[in-house]
């Protein structure tokens, strides 16, 4: 049992830990060495590229995982996905190059194109990573997915230590890291799947694949826009400096969702196989409950440590100024966890049209919220819009899934975050030293969890049975 558990989870955990530590190093060095305007401009370009390449995937990444997990001919699907990434990726970067030619001297466009050449390589490596995920080879996936961040973090640490770091060098490091990750991904894929061979890419097969993913295209577009629209809008409406502050808080919020990222890649292939055999959601409710306990603890710790720790490591740039922003963003975490489970269930069951309707409405709520609240409340307005959008998304998912009983998770979804908020308040009276606040908050939270939970051992067992059938 433990051998199977290790095979399914340890590789993904290793990937997330390495990327987490590398990401923290990268973000810390950039925030310390770049002024707010330059840092904001860099993040704006990265947000635009992330949105663009996410949209261009058309959802074929998740469809590839689903097809491989369902036992279809994987080496017929993968070449079609490779053709798609190469053709759409090149078209996207050529469009940016054309904009640079039409508007010479625009530094933002030049930076966007240079960074885009690197992100194009990450996009090209996507089919090989998704194939590894579909086969549940998470150790292989981890090895493919950590190269860029390791190279960036090591290079940035070195050049920062010798005081040679400049904006141009930072862009060069980003491009080099992305190129090397692409090359390593191809090499590892060919080593792991030597029997793959070359499959003929036919027009009919590609069109058929696009037709199958058509409902998912809308989901991908809306999700991509929603994930970084606030960054892009803040950069356009407020300032690069304000975007630097918000992007710092948002990036830390994203890092705090690492426990979700560890579990998320396991859900789609596992749910595909699970719903082929049964429809009893008891194990799913157990997973949600465990996720709520974990993410609520993260809410507690992040808010207690935020201002003193962040101001100390960023020379008072991004700590206290973002206290309200990070608090609102952390309240989004429980909804993000639940929505990921509900999406995985719907996707595994092939309810792509229903998923599209949910994501479309959620995207509209988020965009309208950003357009109204950001001019009024600045960065806090963007956080509120994100929270409102996730509340709407949760309600819509629950409405379209008649088999998922909301009453089975409402206590966990609301109760544990409220416990965390109460512990944050109590910890504020624990003294001036941060360590006292951490001990008081964490101790009280653990007491509340144990006191209000009679079946945690049973839930742990049930959740693991979902992820590891032989448990």
Beta strands, then each sheet from edge to edge (+ up, - down):
end
